């Protein structure tokens, strides 16, 4: 499936510049094609009320960057969790579109054998049930775990790939090679999602050298690399830092600098980059606040949702909302999450607003450059510099949908919470 068949707008006269990357090949018609659709858990009347153009299904044979965008909020689940199969099934039914069974930080060393067995059993159970409306990955500790799991799962497994922690030049090539070898002969190859969280990528004197070498490795296995993830918790830990709930990761300068470097070297929009996913937000319970909430009251007051705003603030979700907005402003797509309450905010703020959609259409409607006023009368659209942005908006529109003109993030959040 290509981006064009999924998008709610015709951009025929304005094709993207040719990509230099090798796209994921279209799988044969007899392959076990799986798909996810955002907001599918909402009732049809609710979806119709919210969306001018509803989210489209994203299949595993879509272009790789669309599959990466469709990850949205990627929920991590410990492999040792009781009733793991039931938990994954329930979360997928509630709107989660990507999950990771975690064999690494979430599992004690002495539980590894038990956790690996539980992971394989869960993959068998989920595959036997049938289609899972979410992309499912396993975060492994070693390349050997990749091989063990790949050999144990059936050919039509729900497994989409592997998350590769502590990724770097020391062990990264072996991990990527294991993913490629595990994909051999399969109609739907496995994806890899490396996590950048090692000293080599944050220590300033060696950072650029390490990132350039990582880029070379990822390019060598480009057809398997779905997205690059950022392990901000480990990066903070190297400096004895744990950010407060009143702060975003962009307020932690030492980590904000490495995020900027990763986007600069690995997230370029010239066809050589990869989708970069946002770091985890680790808070989800009430606490005593030092600073006043920065979540404006007006949008909630206009929607008669002031109590809902209070609930968001009490669960520290106002900080998450701000960080999601900063993620997107810094070229980040999607986010790692560790609590189901975080999924709705990520997906609500990923939905394309009517204003964004109109601006993107206007920018792509002209083949030449120049400047034009937005139809909303509040900004200037520079048709050359904003062109890549407009393509990104339409990709996001295909995955997350386009909100109706009168709908804002408050409507999307309340609908998600009231489902």
ChimeraX attribute file (.defattr): number of C-alpha atoms within 10 A of each C-alpha:
attribute: neighborCount
match mode: 1-to-1
recipient: residues
	/A:1	15
	/A:2	14
	/A:3	16
	/A:4	15
	/A:5	12
	/A:6	20
	/A:7	19
	/A:8	19
	/A:9	14
	/A:10	11
	/A:11	15
	/A:12	10
	/A:13	10
	/A:14	13
	/A:15	11
	/A:16	12
	/A:17	9
	/A:18	8
	/A:19	11
	/A:20	10
	/A:21	14
	/A:22	13
	/A:23	14
	/A:24	20
	/A:25	15
	/A:26	15
	/A:27	17
	/A:28	11
	/A:29	8
	/A:30	7
	/A:31	15
	/A:32	16
	/A:33	17
	/A:34	20
	/A:35	19
	/A:36	25
	/A:37	21
	/A:38	24
	/A:39	25
	/A:40	20
	/A:41	15
	/A:42	16
	/A:43	12
	/A:44	11
	/A:45	8
	/A:46	14
	/A:47	20
	/A:48	14
	/A:49	14
	/A:50	21
	/A:51	22
	/A:52	17
	/A:53	20
	/A:54	23
	/A:55	26
	/A:56	22
	/A:57	19
	/A:58	25
	/A:59	20
	/A:60	23
	/A:61	22
	/A:62	23
	/A:63	17
	/A:64	26
	/A:65	17
	/A:66	23
	/A:67	21
	/A:68	23
	/A:69	24
	/A:70	31
	/A:71	28
	/A:72	27
	/A:73	30
	/A:74	29
	/A:75	25
	/A:76	22
	/A:77	21
	/A:78	20
	/A:79	27
	/A:80	21
	/A:81	15
	/A:82	10
	/A:83	11
	/A:84	19
	/A:85	17
	/A:86	13
	/A:87	13
	/A:88	23
	/A:89	16
	/A:90	12
	/A:91	17
	/A:92	21
	/A:93	15
	/A:94	18
	/A:95	23
	/A:96	29
	/A:97	27
	/A:98	25
	/A:99	25
	/A:100	25
	/A:101	28
	/A:102	25
	/A:103	26
	/A:104	20
	/A:105	12
	/A:106	15
	/A:107	17
	/A:108	11
	/A:109	11
	/A:110	8
	/A:111	12
	/A:112	16
	/A:113	11
	/A:114	12
	/A:115	22
	/A:116	22
	/A:117	14
	/A:118	20
	/A:119	23
	/A:120	18
	/A:121	16
	/A:122	21
	/A:123	23
	/A:124	19
	/A:125	15
	/A:126	18
	/A:127	18
	/A:128	13
	/A:129	10
	/A:130	12
	/A:131	15
	/A:132	20
	/A:133	22
	/A:134	27
	/A:135	24
	/A:136	24
	/A:137	24
	/A:138	30
	/A:139	27
	/A:140	22
	/A:141	18
	/A:142	16
	/A:143	18
	/A:144	13
	/A:145	18
	/A:146	23
	/A:147	15
	/A:148	13
	/A:149	20
	/A:150	22
	/A:151	12
	/A:152	14
	/A:153	18
	/A:154	14
	/A:155	16
	/A:156	18
	/A:157	21
	/A:158	27
	/A:159	26
	/A:160	20
	/A:161	25
	/A:162	28
	/A:163	27
	/A:164	27
	/A:165	24
	/A:166	21
	/A:167	24
	/A:168	24
	/A:169	17
	/A:170	11
	/A:171	14
	/A:172	19
	/A:173	18
	/A:174	14
	/A:175	26
	/A:176	27
	/A:177	15
	/A:178	19
	/A:179	25
	/A:180	17
	/A:181	15
	/A:182	19
	/A:183	17
	/A:184	11
	/A:185	9
	/A:186	12
	/A:187	18
	/A:188	24
	/A:189	23
	/A:190	22
	/A:191	24
	/A:192	28
	/A:193	24
	/A:194	26
	/A:195	22
	/A:196	26
	/A:197	23
	/A:198	18
	/A:199	16
	/A:200	20
	/A:201	24
	/A:202	24
	/A:203	15
	/A:204	13
	/A:205	10
	/A:206	12
	/A:207	16
	/A:208	18
	/A:209	13
	/A:210	19
	/A:211	22
	/A:212	15
	/A:213	13
	/A:214	23
	/A:215	20
	/A:216	13
	/A:217	16
	/A:218	22
	/A:219	17
	/A:220	14
	/A:221	16
	/A:222	22
	/A:223	19
	/A:224	23
	/A:225	25
	/A:226	26
	/A:227	26
	/A:228	26
	/A:229	27
	/A:230	26
	/A:231	22
	/A:232	24
	/A:233	18
	/A:234	17
	/A:235	22
	/A:236	18
	/A:237	12
	/A:238	13
	/A:239	10
	/A:240	9
	/A:241	14
	/A:242	14
	/A:243	18
	/A:244	15
	/A:245	23
	/A:246	16
	/A:247	14
	/A:248	19
	/A:249	25
	/A:250	17
	/A:251	13
	/A:252	16
	/A:253	10
	/A:254	17
	/A:255	21
	/A:256	16
	/A:257	13
	/A:258	22
	/A:259	25
	/A:260	16
	/A:261	17
	/A:262	24
	/A:263	20
	/A:264	15
	/A:265	16
	/A:266	20
	/A:267	20
	/A:268	15
	/A:269	16
	/A:270	12
	/A:271	14
	/A:272	16
	/A:273	21
	/A:274	24
	/A:275	25
	/A:276	27
	/A:277	28
	/A:278	29
	/A:279	22
	/A:280	24
	/A:281	24
	/A:282	17
	/A:283	18
	/A:284	18
	/A:285	11
	/A:286	14
	/A:287	12
	/A:288	7
	/A:289	13
	/A:290	9
	/A:291	9
	/A:292	8
	/A:293	17
	/A:294	12
	/A:295	17
	/A:296	10
	/A:297	13
	/A:298	11
	/A:299	16
	/A:300	20
	/A:301	14
	/A:302	10
	/A:303	13
	/A:304	12
	/A:305	17
	/A:306	15
	/A:307	11
	/A:308	16
	/A:309	20
	/A:310	17
	/A:311	14
	/A:312	22
	/A:313	21
	/A:314	17
	/A:315	16
	/A:316	22
	/A:317	25
	/A:318	22
	/A:319	21
	/A:320	26
	/A:321	20
	/A:322	15
	/A:323	23
	/A:324	25
	/A:325	14
	/A:326	16
	/A:327	22
	/A:328	15
	/A:329	10
	/A:330	16
	/A:331	18
	/A:332	21
	/A:333	24
	/A:334	27
	/A:335	25
	/A:336	26
	/A:337	23
	/A:338	20
	/A:339	17
	/A:340	16
	/A:341	15
	/A:342	23
	/A:343	24
	/A:344	22
	/A:345	23
	/A:346	24
	/A:347	26
	/A:348	23
	/A:349	21
	/A:350	25
	/A:351	25
	/A:352	26
	/A:353	23
	/A:354	22
	/A:355	16
	/A:356	20
	/A:357	21
	/A:358	15
	/A:359	23
	/A:360	23
	/A:361	19
	/A:362	17
	/A:363	27
	/A:364	21
	/A:365	15
	/A:366	13
	/A:367	13
	/A:368	10
	/A:369	13
	/A:370	12
	/A:371	13
	/A:372	14
	/A:373	13
	/A:374	18
	/A:375	13
	/A:376	12
	/A:377	7
	/A:378	8
	/A:379	11
	/A:380	13
	/A:381	19
	/A:382	15
	/A:383	22
	/A:384	16
	/A:385	13
	/A:386	16
	/A:387	20
	/A:388	17
	/A:389	15
	/A:390	21
	/A:391	19
	/A:392	14
	/A:393	22
	/A:394	25
	/A:395	22
	/A:396	22
	/A:397	27
	/A:398	27
	/A:399	30
	/A:400	27
	/A:401	29
	/A:402	27
	/A:403	29
	/A:404	18
	/A:405	13
	/A:406	11
	/A:407	17
	/A:408	20
	/A:409	19
	/A:410	21
	/A:411	19
	/A:412	22
	/A:413	18
	/A:414	18
	/A:415	18
	/A:416	21
	/A:417	12
	/A:418	7
	/A:419	10
